[in-house]
Amino acid sequence: MSNVRLDIGGRDFSVSCAPGEEEHIAMLGRQIDDKLRTMGAATGNSESRMLLLAALLLADEVHELKSGKGTAPAAPDRSALLREMAKSLDGTAARIEKLATRLEQSAANP
């Protein structure tokens, strides 16, 4: 297992991943951080709340792409890449939701 350090919302996180997935995980972390930055005022929320909101925004984008409502690139050779990215984002959103739940539980029960 490898570890990747992520800077999300001004906080450092260490995430384990399979060897060779480090750059992919780092890219996903940057996407989450970008979402948090676009939320602006929401950054006053708790860490778990910010991560949940970012995950929801990313999941909404994935949903729109899957349902055909989003603006996907027209090039047919990119469709497989978009499906793979959507699948990765779905998994990342699920992991973030689990993390947010654990963080809220640990904050409630110190």
C-alpha positions as CSV (number, residue, x, y, z in Angstrom):
1,M,0.0,0.0,0.0
2,S,1.1,3.6,-0.7
3,N,0.0,6.7,1.1
4,V,-0.9,10.0,-0.6
5,R,-1.0,13.3,1.2
6,L,-4.0,15.5,0.2
7,D,-4.5,19.1,1.0
8,I,-8.3,19.6,1.0
9,G,-10.0,22.7,2.4
10,G,-6.7,23.7,4.1
11,R,-6.4,20.5,5.9
12,D,-4.0,17.6,5.4
13,F,-5.2,14.1,4.9
14,S,-3.2,10.9,4.4
15,V,-5.0,8.4,2.1
16,S,-3.9,4.8,1.5
17,C,-4.0,3.5,-2.1
18,A,-2.7,0.7,-4.2
19,P,0.8,1.3,-5.7
20,G,0.5,3.2,-9.0
21,E,-2.7,5.0,-8.0
22,E,-1.0,7.8,-6.2
23,E,-1.4,10.4,-9.0
24,H,-5.0,9.5,-9.6
25,I,-5.9,9.9,-5.9
26,A,-4.0,13.2,-5.8
27,M,-5.9,14.4,-8.8
28,L,-9.2,13.5,-7.2
29,G,-8.1,15.3,-4.0
30,R,-7.4,18.4,-6.1
31,Q,-10.9,18.2,-7.6
32,I,-12.5,18.0,-4.2
33,D,-10.4,21.0,-3.0
34,D,-11.4,22.9,-6.1
35,K,-15.1,22.3,-5.2
36,L,-14.6,23.5,-1.7
37,R,-12.9,26.7,-3.0
38,T,-15.9,27.4,-5.3
39,M,-18.2,27.1,-2.4
40,G,-16.6,30.1,-0.7
41,A,-18.9,30.9,2.3
42,A,-19.5,27.2,3.0
43,T,-15.9,26.9,4.2
44,G,-17.2,28.2,7.6
45,N,-18.9,24.9,8.1
46,S,-17.3,21.9,9.9
47,E,-14.8,19.8,8.1
48,S,-17.1,16.9,7.7
49,R,-19.9,19.2,6.4
50,M,-17.5,20.8,3.9
51,L,-16.4,17.4,2.6
52,L,-20.0,16.3,2.4
53,L,-21.0,19.3,0.4
54,A,-18.1,18.9,-2.0
55,A,-19.0,15.2,-2.4
56,L,-22.6,16.2,-3.2
57,L,-21.5,18.7,-5.8
58,L,-19.2,16.1,-7.5
59,A,-21.9,13.4,-7.3
60,D,-24.4,15.9,-8.9
61,E,-21.9,16.5,-11.8
62,V,-21.5,12.7,-12.3
63,H,-25.2,12.2,-12.2
64,E,-25.7,14.9,-14.9
65,L,-23.1,13.3,-17.1
66,K,-24.6,9.9,-16.7
67,S,-28.2,11.1,-17.4
68,G,-27.1,13.0,-20.5
69,K,-27.9,16.4,-19.0
70,G,-24.3,17.4,-18.6
71,T,-22.0,18.8,-21.2
72,A,-19.7,15.8,-22.1
73,P,-17.0,16.2,-24.7
74,A,-18.2,15.3,-28.2
75,A,-15.1,13.3,-29.1
76,P,-16.2,9.6,-29.0
77,D,-12.7,8.4,-27.8
78,R,-13.3,10.4,-24.5
79,S,-16.5,8.6,-23.6
80,A,-14.7,5.7,-22.0
81,L,-12.5,8.1,-20.0
82,L,-15.6,10.0,-18.8
83,R,-17.3,6.8,-17.7
84,E,-14.1,5.8,-15.8
85,M,-13.9,9.2,-14.2
86,A,-17.6,9.1,-13.2
87,K,-17.1,5.7,-11.6
88,S,-14.1,7.0,-9.7
89,L,-16.0,10.0,-8.5
90,D,-18.9,7.9,-7.4
91,G,-16.5,5.8,-5.3
92,T,-14.7,8.8,-4.0
93,A,-18.0,10.5,-3.0
94,A,-19.1,7.3,-1.2
95,R,-15.7,7.2,0.7
96,I,-16.1,10.9,1.6
97,E,-19.6,10.4,2.9
98,K,-18.3,7.5,5.1
99,L,-15.4,9.7,6.3
100,A,-17.8,12.6,7.1
101,T,-20.1,10.2,9.1
102,R,-17.1,8.9,11.1
103,L,-15.9,12.4,11.7
104,E,-19.3,13.5,12.9
105,Q,-19.6,10.5,15.1
106,S,-16.1,11.0,16.6
107,A,-16.9,14.7,17.3
108,A,-20.1,13.7,19.0
109,N,-18.4,11.1,21.2
110,P,-15.0,12.4,22.1
